[in-house]
Structures are given as C-alpha cells and as structure tokens.
Amino acid sequence: MNKVALITGASRGIGGAIVSALASDGWAVAINYKRSKDTAEALARELGGIAVRADVGSSEQVAAMFSDVEARLGAVSLLVNNAGTSYYGLLSDMTDEDWSGLVATNLTGAFNCCRAAIPAMVRAKRGCIINVASMWGEVGASCEAAYSATKAGLIGLTKALAKELGPSGIRVNAVSPGCIDTDMMARFTPEDKAEMIDETPLERLGVPQDVAAAVSWLSSDKASFITGQIIGVSGGFVI
Ligand code: NAP
C-alpha cells in the first residue's frame, strides 16, 4: 500500500506542523482545508503534496475529497482527524447553531472521514487513524463544556474503533494536546497564557511541532503494537 496521508484542518496550526512532519517521514500528503486555500496550496507546493478543500462536517464533501485524493495519490493509508474549532463561553449561552457547528466539525467530521477511509484500509489489511483530541476531553474545562464533550466523544471513538478495526490490521490512536500556541489560543491574554504556563509542569506552552512529533511516531512502524491509546502532549498539565 502507498504511503498516502490525509490530514484534515491542515492549512495552519497543529495540522500544518503535522503535514510537514509526515512529508519529511516520506508520506505523500493530502492537505485538507476549509477556508485557508492560499496557505494550504503554498504548503502543498513546498512539500510536494496536494491541497484538497472540504468542510469535514459535510459527508458529501468528505466523500468527494476522498475520491479526489485516491485518484491523484492513491488510497489513503493514514488519516489524521485534526480539523477542529472551539467555543468559549457558558453552555447556557450557546445557540442551536453554535452547538451543531461545533459537533459537526469536531466529531461528525471525524466520523465522516473514518467512514470514507476504512473500506480501502480494510481491503489492504493495513491502515492508521490518529484523532486529535484535547486534554479537555479527558478532564473537562469550564466555559468549554461543548468543546470538551466533542473531544471526549473523539476519545470514545478512538478506543471503540481500535477494537473494531484491530483485527483488520488498522491501528487507531489519539493525541491529546494541552495548551498549544496557535490561532486557537488567540482569544487569551498574555496573563491568561502566563497562568496556563504556571499550571504546566514543564513550564511552557506547547508548539504545534510537539503534537506533530507524537503523530509522526504513532504513524510509524515504531508504534506498530500500539492501538486504542490516548497520548497526552500537555507538558504534564494532565497526568
Ligand atoms: P487552528 O490554528 O484554529 O486551526 C484549525 C484548523 O482546522 C484550520 O486548518 C482550519 O482550516 C481547520 N478547520 C476548521 N473547521 C474545519 C472544517 N469544518 N473542515 C475542515 N477544516 C476545518 O487550531 P489548532 O490549534 O491548530 O487546532 C488543531 C486541532 O488541535 C483541533 O482539533 C483542536 O481542537 C486541537 N487542539 C488544539 C489545542 C490548542 O491549544 N491549540 C489544544 C488541544 C487540542 P481553515 O483555516 O482552512 O478553515
């Protein structure tokens, strides 16, 4: 089977770092984006991959994206469900649209992509799926209850799919980042960030490359006996 990786939400932030790490590991990379066309295409030119647009919350767009990737690079053997969005505020202030938008991207997006990727992996008797969860999916965060729920859902999906797909030679794991300095943290003040650093035993914010290194390892043969695991990348924030 070809080394073809599809990374969702890969135009920037953690996804962008994952794409760079996997390309240097020798994967042909399909860089999914929703809005950031220019950055995704620039990354594809730089790394020799392809940029593919789809809103992961749409099953039709995801199905079309997988057909496009298969036609241009071959069947996807590594899927990284990284696309994600956040909502900060009280649960009781959320609208129906806030809730359904968050669930569509963070949880239904992973379902749509797994469902599209699994048949070819089962046929090949080989494959790897890595979900990008969050430490808040493990322990919950005040003012991020809906986000925490979607990430807890991803953790449940990871463990259950690992059992379902193990006999087909497919490994399913998750990485669980802590506070990683990306656009997603733009709403936080320097004082907020100082507090996060204070609560992190390794006394710094993470960088996207910290998460990418864990994904690179999990996708490699070095992790060939590892499935159903949630690998924390939080500097010890959650232990
Ligand atoms: P980011 O900088 O805000 O990037 C989000 C990425 O997701 C962008 O590439 C965006 O693409 C993409 N995206 C959003 N909605 C999408 C959709 N419906 N379909 C396809 N792509 C979509 O965020 P990040 O910090 O790198 O986060 C990446 C992942 O790590 C997320 O799942 C997030 O929950 C998780 N995480 C982050 C942290 C943190 O502290 N930063 C901590 C724990 C977990 P476009 O720009 O093209 O729209």
py3Dmol code that shows the C-alpha trace and the ligand (Angstrom):
import py3Dmol

protein = """\
ATOM      1  CA  MET A   1       0.000   0.000   0.000  1.00  0.00           C
ATOM      2  CA  ASN A   2       1.198   3.502  -0.793  1.00  0.00           C
ATOM      3  CA  LYS A   3       2.182   5.850   1.998  1.00  0.00           C
ATOM      4  CA  VAL A   4      -0.676   8.309   1.478  1.00  0.00           C
ATOM      5  CA  ALA A   5      -1.717  10.525   4.387  1.00  0.00           C
ATOM      6  CA  LEU A   6      -4.783  12.743   4.563  1.00  0.00           C
ATOM      7  CA  ILE A   7      -4.639  15.358   7.307  1.00  0.00           C
ATOM      8  CA  THR A   8      -7.761  17.405   7.999  1.00  0.00           C
ATOM      9  CA  GLY A   9      -7.576  21.066   9.004  1.00  0.00           C
ATOM     10  CA  ALA A  10      -4.009  21.066   7.791  1.00  0.00           C
ATOM     11  CA  SER A  11      -3.717  24.596   6.436  1.00  0.00           C
ATOM     12  CA  ARG A  12      -2.199  26.025   9.617  1.00  0.00           C
ATOM     13  CA  GLY A  13      -1.522  25.487  13.310  1.00  0.00           C
ATOM     14  CA  ILE A  14      -1.140  21.914  14.552  1.00  0.00           C
ATOM     15  CA  GLY A  15      -2.347  20.461  11.230  1.00  0.00           C
ATOM     16  CA  GLY A  16       0.273  22.419   9.299  1.00  0.00           C
ATOM     17  CA  ALA A  17       3.039  21.071  11.559  1.00  0.00           C
ATOM     18  CA  ILE A  18       1.696  17.510  11.199  1.00  0.00           C
ATOM     19  CA  VAL A  19       1.783  17.814   7.408  1.00  0.00           C
ATOM     20  CA  SER A  20       5.419  18.985   7.473  1.00  0.00           C
ATOM     21  CA  ALA A  21       6.469  16.155   9.809  1.00  0.00           C
ATOM     22  CA  LEU A  22       4.685  13.469   7.782  1.00  0.00           C
ATOM     23  CA  ALA A  23       6.070  14.767   4.475  1.00  0.00           C
ATOM     24  CA  SER A  24       9.576  14.522   5.890  1.00  0.00           C
ATOM     25  CA  ASP A  25       8.747  10.963   7.037  1.00  0.00           C
ATOM     26  CA  GLY A  26       8.111  10.136   3.354  1.00  0.00           C
ATOM     27  CA  TRP A  27       4.305  10.317   3.247  1.00  0.00           C
ATOM     28  CA  ALA A  28       2.527  11.736   0.204  1.00  0.00           C
ATOM     29  CA  VAL A  29       0.340  14.318   1.924  1.00  0.00           C
ATOM     30  CA  ALA A  30      -3.191  15.467   1.144  1.00  0.00           C
ATOM     31  CA  ILE A  31      -3.709  18.773   2.928  1.00  0.00           C
ATOM     32  CA  ASN A  32      -7.356  19.378   3.746  1.00  0.00           C
ATOM     33  CA  TYR A  33      -8.592  22.932   4.328  1.00  0.00           C
ATOM     34  CA  LYS A  34     -11.919  24.696   4.602  1.00  0.00           C
ATOM     35  CA  ARG A  35     -11.166  28.416   4.233  1.00  0.00           C
ATOM     36  CA  SER A  36      -7.372  28.829   4.072  1.00  0.00           C
ATOM     37  CA  LYS A  37      -6.882  27.984   0.385  1.00  0.00           C
ATOM     38  CA  ASP A  38      -3.746  30.075  -0.177  1.00  0.00           C
ATOM     39  CA  THR A  39      -1.825  28.702   2.816  1.00  0.00           C
ATOM     40  CA  ALA A  40      -2.882  25.119   2.051  1.00  0.00           C
ATOM     41  CA  GLU A  41      -1.775  25.452  -1.566  1.00  0.00           C
ATOM     42  CA  ALA A  42       1.536  27.079  -0.573  1.00  0.00           C
ATOM     43  CA  LEU A  43       2.191  24.186   1.835  1.00  0.00           C
ATOM     44  CA  ALA A  44       1.347  21.670  -0.897  1.00  0.00           C
ATOM     45  CA  ARG A  45       3.804  23.356  -3.284  1.00  0.00           C
ATOM     46  CA  GLU A  46       6.513  23.423  -0.606  1.00  0.00           C
ATOM     47  CA  LEU A  47       6.058  19.765   0.408  1.00  0.00           C
ATOM     48  CA  GLY A  48       5.053  18.235  -2.906  1.00  0.00           C
ATOM     49  CA  GLY A  49       1.580  17.249  -1.657  1.00  0.00           C
ATOM     50  CA  ILE A  50      -1.892  18.263  -2.744  1.00  0.00           C
ATOM     51  CA  ALA A  51      -4.378  20.705  -1.185  1.00  0.00           C
ATOM     52  CA  VAL A  52      -7.981  19.480  -1.022  1.00  0.00           C
ATOM     53  CA  ARG A  53     -10.954  21.563   0.065  1.00  0.00           C
ATOM     54  CA  ALA A  54     -13.789  20.099   2.133  1.00  0.00           C
ATOM     55  CA  ASP A  55     -15.824  21.048   5.145  1.00  0.00           C
ATOM     56  CA  VAL A  56     -15.317  17.876   7.182  1.00  0.00           C
ATOM     57  CA  GLY A  57     -18.799  18.286   8.651  1.00  0.00           C
ATOM     58  CA  SER A  58     -20.314  17.547   5.238  1.00  0.00           C
ATOM     59  CA  SER A  59     -20.431  13.858   4.326  1.00  0.00           C
ATOM     60  CA  GLU A  60     -20.842  14.714   0.617  1.00  0.00           C
ATOM     61  CA  GLN A  61     -17.780  16.970   0.592  1.00  0.00           C
ATOM     62  CA  VAL A  62     -15.738  14.392   2.503  1.00  0.00           C
ATOM     63  CA  ALA A  63     -16.724  11.595   0.090  1.00  0.00           C
ATOM     64  CA  ALA A  64     -15.745  13.794  -2.876  1.00  0.00           C
ATOM     65  CA  MET A  65     -12.430  14.683  -1.214  1.00  0.00           C
ATOM     66  CA  PHE A  66     -11.528  11.002  -0.664  1.00  0.00           C
ATOM     67  CA  SER A  67     -12.329  10.190  -4.326  1.00  0.00           C
ATOM     68  CA  ASP A  68     -10.154  13.099  -5.439  1.00  0.00           C
ATOM     69  CA  VAL A  69      -7.233  12.057  -3.188  1.00  0.00           C
ATOM     70  CA  GLU A  70      -7.493   8.408  -4.278  1.00  0.00           C
ATOM     71  CA  ALA A  71      -7.450   9.426  -7.955  1.00  0.00           C
ATOM     72  CA  ARG A  72      -4.429  11.721  -7.528  1.00  0.00           C
ATOM     73  CA  LEU A  73      -2.292   9.978  -4.875  1.00  0.00           C
ATOM     74  CA  GLY A  74      -3.820   6.530  -4.269  1.00  0.00           C
ATOM     75  CA  ALA A  75      -5.835   5.142  -1.368  1.00  0.00           C
ATOM     76  CA  VAL A  76      -5.391   6.851   1.998  1.00  0.00           C
ATOM     77  CA  SER A  77      -3.424   4.652   4.412  1.00  0.00           C
ATOM     78  CA  LEU A  78      -3.031   7.241   7.187  1.00  0.00           C
ATOM     79  CA  LEU A  79      -5.885   9.511   8.282  1.00  0.00           C
ATOM     80  CA  VAL A  80      -5.276  12.291  10.793  1.00  0.00           C
ATOM     81  CA  ASN A  81      -8.521  13.832  12.048  1.00  0.00           C
ATOM     82  CA  ASN A  82      -7.170  17.189  13.175  1.00  0.00           C
ATOM     83  CA  ALA A  83      -9.769  19.733  11.955  1.00  0.00           C
ATOM     84  CA  GLY A  84     -11.312  21.415  14.942  1.00  0.00           C
ATOM     85  CA  THR A  85     -12.952  24.532  16.182  1.00  0.00           C
ATOM     86  CA  SER A  86     -13.654  25.867  19.654  1.00  0.00           C
ATOM     87  CA  TYR A  87     -16.379  27.710  21.535  1.00  0.00           C
ATOM     88  CA  TYR A  88     -15.581  29.669  24.651  1.00  0.00           C
ATOM     89  CA  GLY A  89     -18.479  30.688  26.890  1.00  0.00           C
ATOM     90  CA  LEU A  90     -21.214  29.381  29.124  1.00  0.00           C
ATOM     91  CA  LEU A  91     -23.078  26.328  27.840  1.00  0.00           C
ATOM     92  CA  SER A  92     -26.370  28.065  28.641  1.00  0.00           C
ATOM     93  CA  ASP A  93     -25.482  30.901  26.226  1.00  0.00           C
ATOM     94  CA  MET A  94     -24.924  28.581  23.262  1.00  0.00           C
ATOM     95  CA  THR A  95     -27.378  28.651  20.369  1.00  0.00           C
ATOM     96  CA  ASP A  96     -28.502  25.553  18.467  1.00  0.00           C
ATOM     97  CA  GLU A  97     -26.173  26.654  15.656  1.00  0.00           C
ATOM     98  CA  ASP A  98     -23.178  27.071  17.998  1.00  0.00           C
ATOM     99  CA  TRP A  99     -23.675  23.515  19.295  1.00  0.00           C
ATOM    100  CA  SER A 100     -24.359  21.841  15.965  1.00  0.00           C
ATOM    101  CA  GLY A 101     -21.484  23.675  14.245  1.00  0.00           C
ATOM    102  CA  LEU A 102     -19.018  22.535  16.894  1.00  0.00           C
ATOM    103  CA  VAL A 103     -20.238  18.925  16.857  1.00  0.00           C
ATOM    104  CA  ALA A 104     -20.259  18.883  13.033  1.00  0.00           C
ATOM    105  CA  THR A 105     -16.591  19.845  12.738  1.00  0.00           C
ATOM    106  CA  ASN A 106     -15.082  18.210  15.822  1.00  0.00           C
ATOM    107  CA  LEU A 107     -16.988  14.915  15.972  1.00  0.00           C
ATOM    108  CA  THR A 108     -19.089  14.316  12.844  1.00  0.00           C
ATOM    109  CA  GLY A 109     -16.040  15.382  10.813  1.00  0.00           C
ATOM    110  CA  ALA A 110     -14.017  12.504  12.265  1.00  0.00           C
ATOM    111  CA  PHE A 111     -16.932  10.100  11.653  1.00  0.00           C
ATOM    112  CA  ASN A 112     -17.271  11.246   8.030  1.00  0.00           C
ATOM    113  CA  CYS A 113     -13.539  10.834   7.379  1.00  0.00           C
ATOM    114  CA  CYS A 114     -13.211   7.475   9.178  1.00  0.00           C
ATOM    115  CA  ARG A 115     -16.190   6.077   7.277  1.00  0.00           C
ATOM    116  CA  ALA A 116     -14.677   7.199   3.981  1.00  0.00           C
ATOM    117  CA  ALA A 117     -11.182   5.884   4.808  1.00  0.00           C
ATOM    118  CA  ILE A 118     -11.956   2.493   6.374  1.00  0.00           C
ATOM    119  CA  PRO A 119     -13.063   0.396   3.335  1.00  0.00           C
ATOM    120  CA  ALA A 120      -9.734   0.800   1.481  1.00  0.00           C
ATOM    121  CA  MET A 121      -7.782   0.194   4.708  1.00  0.00           C
ATOM    122  CA  VAL A 122      -9.761  -2.999   5.394  1.00  0.00           C
ATOM    123  CA  ARG A 123      -9.136  -4.200   1.818  1.00  0.00           C
ATOM    124  CA  ALA A 124      -5.401  -3.546   2.288  1.00  0.00           C
ATOM    125  CA  LYS A 125      -5.477  -5.101   5.806  1.00  0.00           C
ATOM    126  CA  ARG A 126      -3.403  -2.120   6.899  1.00  0.00           C
ATOM    127  CA  GLY A 127      -4.026   1.436   7.992  1.00  0.00           C
ATOM    128  CA  CYS A 128      -3.631   4.018  10.702  1.00  0.00           C
ATOM    129  CA  ILE A 129      -6.067   6.576  12.087  1.00  0.00           C
ATOM    130  CA  ILE A 130      -4.995   9.290  14.516  1.00  0.00           C
ATOM    131  CA  ASN A 131      -7.523  11.616  16.124  1.00  0.00           C
ATOM    132  CA  VAL A 132      -6.505  14.970  17.572  1.00  0.00           C
ATOM    133  CA  ALA A 133      -8.463  15.147  20.832  1.00  0.00           C
ATOM    134  CA  SER A 134      -7.700  17.524  23.723  1.00  0.00           C
ATOM    135  CA  MET A 135      -6.840  17.265  27.383  1.00  0.00           C
ATOM    136  CA  TRP A 136     -10.222  18.950  27.999  1.00  0.00           C
ATOM    137  CA  GLY A 137     -11.857  15.837  26.537  1.00  0.00           C
ATOM    138  CA  GLU A 138     -10.192  13.915  29.374  1.00  0.00           C
ATOM    139  CA  VAL A 139     -10.832  16.244  32.313  1.00  0.00           C
ATOM    140  CA  GLY A 140     -13.323  18.898  31.109  1.00  0.00           C
ATOM    141  CA  ALA A 141     -12.903  22.677  31.041  1.00  0.00           C
ATOM    142  CA  SER A 142     -15.246  25.296  32.450  1.00  0.00           C
ATOM    143  CA  CYS A 143     -16.591  27.542  29.644  1.00  0.00           C
ATOM    144  CA  GLU A 144     -15.604  24.870  27.137  1.00  0.00           C
ATOM    145  CA  ALA A 145     -18.206  22.236  28.055  1.00  0.00           C
ATOM    146  CA  ALA A 146     -19.387  21.628  24.482  1.00  0.00           C
ATOM    147  CA  TYR A 147     -15.817  21.530  23.169  1.00  0.00           C
ATOM    148  CA  SER A 148     -14.867  19.120  25.980  1.00  0.00           C
ATOM    149  CA  ALA A 149     -17.862  16.927  25.058  1.00  0.00           C
ATOM    150  CA  THR A 150     -16.793  16.712  21.403  1.00  0.00           C
ATOM    151  CA  LYS A 151     -13.250  15.795  22.390  1.00  0.00           C
ATOM    152  CA  ALA A 152     -14.465  13.201  24.920  1.00  0.00           C
ATOM    153  CA  GLY A 153     -16.524  11.794  22.053  1.00  0.00           C
ATOM    154  CA  LEU A 154     -13.376  11.541  19.925  1.00  0.00           C
ATOM    155  CA  ILE A 155     -11.630   9.651  22.721  1.00  0.00           C
ATOM    156  CA  GLY A 156     -14.535   7.164  22.902  1.00  0.00           C
ATOM    157  CA  LEU A 157     -14.490   6.813  19.118  1.00  0.00           C
ATOM    158  CA  THR A 158     -10.752   6.127  19.213  1.00  0.00           C
ATOM    159  CA  LYS A 159     -10.987   3.346  21.805  1.00  0.00           C
ATOM    160  CA  ALA A 160     -14.030   1.667  20.224  1.00  0.00           C
ATOM    161  CA  LEU A 161     -12.703   1.831  16.646  1.00  0.00           C
ATOM    162  CA  ALA A 162      -9.363   0.422  17.784  1.00  0.00           C
ATOM    163  CA  LYS A 163     -11.227  -2.694  18.961  1.00  0.00           C
ATOM    164  CA  GLU A 164     -13.399  -2.833  15.831  1.00  0.00           C
ATOM    165  CA  LEU A 165     -10.548  -2.403  13.365  1.00  0.00           C
ATOM    166  CA  GLY A 166      -7.624  -4.114  15.091  1.00  0.00           C
ATOM    167  CA  PRO A 167      -8.429  -7.496  13.503  1.00  0.00           C
ATOM    168  CA  SER A 168      -8.226  -5.769  10.097  1.00  0.00           C
ATOM    169  CA  GLY A 169      -4.690  -4.559  10.789  1.00  0.00           C
ATOM    170  CA  ILE A 170      -5.754  -0.963  11.358  1.00  0.00           C
ATOM    171  CA  ARG A 171      -4.438   0.963  14.358  1.00  0.00           C
ATOM    172  CA  VAL A 172      -6.483   3.815  15.867  1.00  0.00           C
ATOM    173  CA  ASN A 173      -4.988   6.215  18.412  1.00  0.00           C
ATOM    174  CA  ALA A 174      -5.418   9.777  19.587  1.00  0.00           C
ATOM    175  CA  VAL A 175      -3.145  12.565  20.683  1.00  0.00           C
ATOM    176  CA  SER A 176      -4.444  14.772  23.466  1.00  0.00           C
ATOM    177  CA  PRO A 177      -2.773  18.196  23.335  1.00  0.00           C
ATOM    178  CA  GLY A 178      -2.581  20.626  26.231  1.00  0.00           C
ATOM    179  CA  CYS A 179      -2.120  24.364  25.677  1.00  0.00           C
ATOM    180  CA  ILE A 180      -0.555  24.724  22.238  1.00  0.00           C
ATOM    181  CA  ASP A 181       0.269  28.204  20.936  1.00  0.00           C
ATOM    182  CA  THR A 182      -1.815  28.522  17.751  1.00  0.00           C
ATOM    183  CA  ASP A 183      -4.576  30.792  16.392  1.00  0.00           C
ATOM    184  CA  MET A 184      -6.998  28.789  18.563  1.00  0.00           C
ATOM    185  CA  MET A 185      -5.446  30.492  21.619  1.00  0.00           C
ATOM    186  CA  ALA A 186      -5.703  33.992  20.125  1.00  0.00           C
ATOM    187  CA  ARG A 187      -8.548  34.955  22.463  1.00  0.00           C
ATOM    188  CA  PHE A 188      -6.350  34.523  25.538  1.00  0.00           C
ATOM    189  CA  THR A 189      -4.426  37.459  27.039  1.00  0.00           C
ATOM    190  CA  PRO A 190      -0.723  37.291  27.980  1.00  0.00           C
ATOM    191  CA  GLU A 191      -1.901  36.995  31.611  1.00  0.00           C
ATOM    192  CA  ASP A 192      -4.133  34.017  30.720  1.00  0.00           C
ATOM    193  CA  LYS A 193      -1.194  32.374  28.952  1.00  0.00           C
ATOM    194  CA  ALA A 194       1.088  33.018  31.937  1.00  0.00           C
ATOM    195  CA  GLU A 195      -1.463  31.195  34.126  1.00  0.00           C
ATOM    196  CA  MET A 196      -1.519  28.242  31.717  1.00  0.00           C
ATOM    197  CA  ILE A 197       2.280  28.076  31.838  1.00  0.00           C
ATOM    198  CA  ASP A 198       2.080  28.183  35.628  1.00  0.00           C
ATOM    199  CA  GLU A 199      -0.199  25.119  35.617  1.00  0.00           C
ATOM    200  CA  THR A 200       2.052  23.208  33.215  1.00  0.00           C
ATOM    201  CA  PRO A 201       4.795  21.212  34.978  1.00  0.00           C
ATOM    202  CA  LEU A 202       7.155  21.657  32.012  1.00  0.00           C
ATOM    203  CA  GLU A 203       6.604  25.456  32.363  1.00  0.00           C
ATOM    204  CA  ARG A 204       5.908  26.439  28.765  1.00  0.00           C
ATOM    205  CA  LEU A 205       3.152  26.432  26.181  1.00  0.00           C
ATOM    206  CA  GLY A 206       3.365  23.677  23.614  1.00  0.00           C
ATOM    207  CA  VAL A 207       4.174  24.372  19.983  1.00  0.00           C
ATOM    208  CA  PRO A 208       2.479  22.624  17.034  1.00  0.00           C
ATOM    209  CA  GLN A 209       5.689  20.633  16.424  1.00  0.00           C
ATOM    210  CA  ASP A 210       5.287  18.949  19.838  1.00  0.00           C
ATOM    211  CA  VAL A 211       1.989  17.431  18.676  1.00  0.00           C
ATOM    212  CA  ALA A 212       3.345  16.655  15.199  1.00  0.00           C
ATOM    213  CA  ALA A 213       6.219  14.646  16.710  1.00  0.00           C
ATOM    214  CA  ALA A 214       3.738  12.422  18.571  1.00  0.00           C
ATOM    215  CA  VAL A 215       1.680  11.924  15.392  1.00  0.00           C
ATOM    216  CA  SER A 216       4.836  11.096  13.424  1.00  0.00           C
ATOM    217  CA  TRP A 217       5.798   8.442  15.967  1.00  0.00           C
ATOM    218  CA  LEU A 218       2.269   6.964  16.247  1.00  0.00           C
ATOM    219  CA  SER A 219       2.055   6.654  12.458  1.00  0.00           C
ATOM    220  CA  SER A 220       5.435   4.912  12.207  1.00  0.00           C
ATOM    221  CA  ASP A 221       6.291   1.225  12.472  1.00  0.00           C
ATOM    222  CA  LYS A 222       7.870   2.053  15.842  1.00  0.00           C
ATOM    223  CA  ALA A 223       4.301   2.187  17.187  1.00  0.00           C
ATOM    224  CA  SER A 224       3.132  -0.965  15.383  1.00  0.00           C
ATOM    225  CA  PHE A 225       1.835  -2.636  18.599  1.00  0.00           C
ATOM    226  CA  ILE A 226       0.081   0.472  19.890  1.00  0.00           C
ATOM    227  CA  THR A 227      -3.636   0.983  19.363  1.00  0.00           C
ATOM    228  CA  GLY A 228      -6.556   2.468  21.280  1.00  0.00           C
ATOM    229  CA  GLN A 229      -4.254   4.827  23.192  1.00  0.00           C
ATOM    230  CA  ILE A 230      -4.655   8.493  24.068  1.00  0.00           C
ATOM    231  CA  ILE A 231      -1.208  10.070  24.085  1.00  0.00           C
ATOM    232  CA  GLY A 232      -1.062  13.252  26.158  1.00  0.00           C
ATOM    233  CA  VAL A 233       1.015  16.121  24.748  1.00  0.00           C
ATOM    234  CA  SER A 234       0.383  18.615  27.508  1.00  0.00           C
ATOM    235  CA  GLY A 235       3.698  19.172  29.258  1.00  0.00           C
ATOM    236  CA  GLY A 236       2.213  17.332  32.219  1.00  0.00           C
ATOM    237  CA  PHE A 237      -0.841  19.643  32.595  1.00  0.00           C
ATOM    238  CA  VAL A 238      -2.991  16.491  32.706  1.00  0.00           C
ATOM    239  CA  ILE A 239      -1.419  13.373  34.163  1.00  0.00           C
TER     240      ILE A 239
END
"""
ligand_1 = """\
48
NAP
P -6.318 26.405 14.448
O -4.977 27.032 14.361
O -7.508 27.239 14.760
O -6.574 25.581 13.083
C -7.799 24.927 12.884
C -7.712 24.166 11.582
O -8.944 23.435 11.427
C -7.562 25.071 10.385
O -6.654 24.465 9.497
C -8.973 25.093 9.771
O -8.971 25.205 8.362
C -9.465 23.721 10.142
N -10.924 23.609 10.141
C -11.809 24.198 10.995
N -13.067 23.828 10.683
C -12.960 22.971 9.613
C -13.897 22.242 8.850
N -15.216 22.292 9.123
N -13.443 21.471 7.822
C -12.115 21.395 7.548
N -11.180 22.072 8.242
C -11.604 22.846 9.266
O -6.357 25.257 15.554
P -5.195 24.323 16.148
O -4.843 24.854 17.476
O -4.140 24.062 15.140
O -6.080 23.009 16.403
C -5.955 21.815 15.647
C -6.633 20.693 16.424
O -5.995 20.562 17.701
C -8.107 20.953 16.724
O -8.839 19.759 16.615
C -8.099 21.432 18.161
O -9.317 21.189 18.817
C -6.969 20.590 18.711
N -6.383 21.126 19.953
C -5.778 22.339 19.977
C -5.239 22.808 21.182
C -4.550 24.146 21.298
O -4.231 24.542 22.429
N -4.264 24.852 20.217
C -5.328 22.018 22.323
C -5.956 20.785 22.261
C -6.471 20.344 21.057
P -9.252 26.575 7.527
O -8.317 27.606 8.061
O -8.941 26.179 6.119
O -10.694 26.921 7.726
"""
view = py3Dmol.view(width=600, height=400)
view.addModel(protein, "pdb")
view.setStyle({"model": 0}, {"cartoon": {"style": "trace"}})
view.addModel(ligand_1, "xyz")
view.setStyle({"model": 1}, {"stick": {}})
view.zoomTo()
view.show()
